[in-house]
Amino acid sequence: MRLILTLLLLVLAPLIVAAQDAGDGQKPAVLIADELFISQDRVLVARGNVEAFQGTSRMTAQEIRYDRSTGALTVQGPIVLTDAGQSTILASAAELDSRLQAGLLKGARLVLSQQLQLAAIQLQRVSPRYDQLYKTAVTSCQVCEDGKPPLWQIRAKRVIHDREERQLYFDQAQFMIRNTTIAYLPRLRLPDPTLERATGFLIPSLRTTSELATGIKVPYFIVIDDHRDVTVTPYISSRTRTLELRYRQAFVNGRIEFNTAISRDDERPGDTRGYVFGFGAFELQNDFRLTFDIETTSDDAYLKDYDFSDKDRLDSELNVQRARRDEFISGSLIAFRSLRDEDDNSTLPTIVADGVYEKRFFPSLTGGEFRLNAKAHSHYRYSDDDIVGRDVSRFNVDASWLRGWTLPGGLRTETTLTLAGDIFNVTQDSTTNQNQTQLTPGGAIAFRYPMARQSAEGVTHFLEPVAQIGWTGGDRLDIPNEESTRVEFDAGNLLSLSRFPAPDRRERGTVGAYGINWARSDPEGLETSLTLGQVFRNMADDSFSESSGLTGGTSDFLVAGQMKTRTGWAITARTLFSDSFDFTKAEIRGQYSNARTSVTGMYLWLVEDADISSADDVSEISLDGSYRVDRHWTANADWRYDLTDNRATTVGIGFNYSNECVTVDVSAARRFTTSTSLEPSTSLGFNIGLRGFSARKGTDTYARTCKS
């Protein structure tokens, strides 16, 4: 029966309403109901599970009466009126026009984006753009029937909702916590929660540090246009006057962002302090990509004093690159600045230029793969002193041919032949010839024997013994080691002709390596892997430092492994030790996570090594984690401890409270490190945000409930 009445109404109702609306081009309203009839006074009555549609608006009610002579709809509730999913109006009764765009609703409640609710004695739809609410209470908290007021609310004599600009305008607004009025504002404008960007104040925050005392930050967000915005943040305390700025702009092919601040404080009286960090990325023609970043500061302590960054070495870089399947091109210019007390920037390579070109070919005549690699590098020191002001430039070309075969029985053989040419230019160093060149041939053959077995339970075991023998000809040039001072020996370069990170150094002579790879995969969720290996050579290489594990004719033993489980555990470890079990390096990282808990930990050990300016052993442990106490409370903490000095480096703790209407963050942190420019520091932070207006958006959702 409902289907017959619906079809009948789809024919009749548009004819009735369209007669009135034909002149303005608006779509007519369509009614669907259980019962439909026309009364004696020629009023169309739809009764029982009534639904009305007009454009993007949809209304449900118990009864709707349409007066043909006036074009008005009289609606009996409960009424639910939605508009394109952005807003919902609940009311007890209403009188609306035929397009559902104007009229009066009584006992109305407006819900925006399922976050913010505005309860009013009556709501007037002035036009398709404006809703006007009288004697209104606004909150994103659940309003319960026990008579208790919500945690917070804004009461106003009148609220106007601009649906086009998505703004809320309040007349005679009172901000209340429970029943207590905290602030009174004759006029107030706030964006509604459907608006992503709007000019106005963001969440203020309180910050207390031992250097800068207690201060407040009040960010103000300014929308310049659809593609640009700026955030201005005054930071005021008894010891500092700071202005922070953030500028963002989006382009058709990229974006930029700049963060900066300028300060006058009691830490350095009479000095103006500041910093600038900038970033940009652009897609260029022919698949090229341009990126840049700028990092500069007025003094070595400013970034940490104001908690802008923990970096102790800044780099500003301009880079252009293109990556394709068989080709890679990159060019970059970098300016470095160290903030460490022990570093002298005039004697450090502060201006660095790099260029890289790599190309792969697959010749049909010889088979396999041919690689051509060309690199150019130059670094400059500001100092003009001999040796400590040394400047170096180099150009390297490396051609290599690689091919693999699978022999009978499953033995995999991989062959590599290389020929490299190097040109060096060294200036401001009386101990080294300025121009030097070399031609370096090399080759290697590697063997792998992969084996796999699967048990009846579906567990897969993989075992692969590996071995390589390689040779690199020529003698090393008498040039200083500028780029290959820190060498990492790991599973990734066990089978390599050279383990130096840059081509200013190459391993020479005959070098062999052997190892074994093992992995186990369990369909129940446990995955483990292990790599063991060692390198040996016919003569020691004094360019390897003690901490590399590659000194002498035989390297330290390499052991690296990983374990993962479905229950949230992940552990990765790597270590280097000699045949007498003297450890050169050890590192272990662990992580555990589930629905409520997330913990990450790391332990690091590094032997004393004067070649890399490490005068003492390095031994430290760090932990970082969070725990969701209940549906509202989350606790987090971090801790870093120096085992060599037997003291904490940093420690922090924080709490977050979130529900459907408010978010509160409280944090405390202590930095124990000292230097000539930094003193130990303690900082406290406090942030509060009202959901529905200014609270940051996240993936967490909170069901509205009146249960405690």
PETA-V996090 format. One record per run of one state. SS is the DSSP state (alpha for helix, beta for strand, coil for the rest). FROM is the first residue (numbers start at 1). LEN is the number of residues. If there is no record, write none. Layout:
# PETA-V996090
SS | FROM | LEN
SS | FROM | LEN
This chain:
# PETA-V996090
coil | 1 | 1
alpha | 2 | 20
coil | 22 | 8
beta | 30 | 3
coil | 33 | 2
beta | 35 | 4
coil | 39 | 4
beta | 43 | 12
coil | 55 | 2
beta | 57 | 11
coil | 68 | 4
beta | 72 | 12
coil | 84 | 3
beta | 87 | 11
coil | 98 | 5
beta | 103 | 10
coil | 113 | 3
beta | 116 | 10
coil | 126 | 4
beta | 130 | 10
coil | 140 | 12
beta | 152 | 11
coil | 163 | 4
beta | 167 | 11
coil | 178 | 2
beta | 180 | 12
coil | 192 | 8
beta | 200 | 2
coil | 202 | 3
beta | 205 | 5
coil | 210 | 3
beta | 213 | 13
coil | 226 | 2
beta | 228 | 10
coil | 238 | 2
beta | 240 | 12
coil | 252 | 2
beta | 254 | 12
coil | 266 | 7
beta | 273 | 11
coil | 284 | 1
alpha | 285 | 3
coil | 288 | 1
beta | 289 | 9
coil | 298 | 4
alpha | 302 | 4
coil | 306 | 7
beta | 313 | 12
coil | 325 | 2
beta | 327 | 12
coil | 339 | 6
alpha | 345 | 3
coil | 348 | 3
beta | 351 | 11
coil | 362 | 7
beta | 369 | 12
coil | 381 | 10
beta | 391 | 16
coil | 407 | 5
beta | 412 | 16
coil | 428 | 7
beta | 435 | 20
coil | 455 | 5
beta | 460 | 13
coil | 473 | 18
alpha | 491 | 3
coil | 494 | 15
beta | 509 | 13
coil | 522 | 5
beta | 527 | 11
coil | 538 | 8
alpha | 546 | 3
coil | 549 | 5
beta | 554 | 1
coil | 555 | 2
beta | 557 | 8
coil | 565 | 4
beta | 569 | 9
coil | 578 | 5
beta | 583 | 11
coil | 594 | 3
beta | 597 | 10
coil | 607 | 2
beta | 609 | 1
alpha | 610 | 3
coil | 613 | 1
beta | 614 | 1
coil | 615 | 3
beta | 618 | 11
coil | 629 | 4
beta | 633 | 10
coil | 643 | 4
beta | 647 | 12
coil | 659 | 3
beta | 662 | 10
coil | 672 | 9
beta | 681 | 10
coil | 691 | 18
